[in-house]
Amino acid sequence: MLGLACAAQFMVVLDVSVVNVALPSIRTALGFAAVDLPWVVNAYGLVFAGLLLLGGRLADVLGHRRAFVLGLALFSAASLAGGLAGAPGALIAARAAQGAGAALLAPATLTVLTGTFPEGPARTRALAIWTAVGVAGGAAGNLIGGALTEYLSWRWVLLVNVPIGAAGVLLGMRFLPAGRDEERTPPRLDVPGAVLATTGTIALAYGLAQAESRGWDDAVTVGASAAGLLVLAGFVGVEARMTRAPLVPVRILRIRSVGVGNLILLLTGTCLIPMWYFLSLYMQQVLHYGPLRTAVGFLPHTLVTMAVGAHLAPRLMRRTGSRTLIVTSAVVSAAGFWWQSRMDSGSGYVDGVLGPAIVMSIGSGLLLTPITTAVTGGVGPADAGAASGLMNTTKQVGGALGLAALSVIATPADTADVNSLADGYARAFAVMTGVLVVVAVVSLLLPHRDGGPHRR
């Protein structure tokens, strides 16, 4: 079950970034207009973020096995359609369908683990491996995409999911538990809440995505963002007062570790997700690396984060507890981001990427496992899917918000000047350093619990 959950999570996170290196080949092959090409990425990310809360609740309604199998089947079928697409519209539609499948699959992978492993060392180890594999998927996307595009075809960036997904569906039907009593009447699904959450999140994410190209004062950026916030405010009202089966039960937000943990995750997402974007641009535009060489340059981030997250984090949690480890690792991460903010156009790979990468990766590897443990701890089985969907949504929204805001800060007036580009990326990392210091302070609000001697 751990292997299945990790493999599915790897695929979901991988497809956030796997098409990046293949975009020039896709544009040439399908005749994309320059203005439409970003939607190969955005169609997946926006639908994924918008449907995550619904996907988390569906995992509770359908049961973990059904949600896992249906999500993986949709994801794999959409990958096949995208790999065979002959026109831009068909590829964008397939990427959106992939995002819908991922939104159902991602919460189910976490729910399978929280439903299988009881709170304590066993769950901590499982979540550490799951987290490390997710990080590896995000980092490996560029590497795998570059290799497949260079040696086979851009189509294999999507088609590679099909045989893996088919095997996962068969194994999931055979080995995964139902996750709920399938003889019992399924719980109600909050349709109004689902519509409001999905519409509001997509509108907000779309508005933020437009800020980089259109500017913060553009009518589309302001209108979409404002509409998203208004709809999400309506969603909060519906969940709190107007529904008997809320998509996000207010009771789970009253659990201190869940409420504070999601705030920490939101802030962390504004740093750890945009980090890949700015480092990729720095290596290609300032250090003049090609796509595949850039992807290889990310290997230290991947290997160190996986090793620390899978092996060291669970051991330290048993000694210190989640709160102490989150505070400490946020400070270590901030130190790495500060070092990265010292880069300039004269930096080489060792001092401009590798050194900061080791410190940042140690910090993030230690940070993600205790946060995941915090936001899923103390939640009953009936709300496990909602809690995991909320966690994934928080992280994705944090990443979108951070990337939109930081892109404005990082973009120089003269985009052709290498010195100006390096200075802009350095400013972005300086801001992210400050955010991680805030994470360390906010983490002090977490209770002493789970995985350490302060367990209550």
Secondary structure, DSSP 8 states (H G I E B T S, - for coil): -HHHHHHHHHHHHHHHHTTTTTHHHHHHHHT--TTTTTHHHHHHHHHHHHHHHHHHHHHHHH-HHHHHHHHHHHHHHHHHHHHT--SHHHHHHHHHHHHHHHHHHHHHHHHHHHHHS-TTHHHHHHHHHHHHHHHHHHHHHHHHHHHHHHHT-TTHHHHTHHHHHHHHHHHHHHH---SS-TTS------HHHHHHHHHHHHHHHHHHHHHHHH-TTSHHHHHHHHHHHHHHHHHHHIIIII-SS-SS-HHHHTSHHHHHHHHHHHHHHHHHTHHHHHHHHIIIIIS---HHHHHHHTHHHHHHHHHIIIIIHHHHHHHH-HHHHHHHHHHHHHHHHHHHTT--TT--HIIIIIHHHHHHHHHHHHHHHHHHHHHHTT--GGGHHHHHHHHHHHHHHHHHHHHHHHHHHH--S-TT-HHHHHHHHHHHHHHHHHHHHHHHHHGGGS-S-SSSTT--
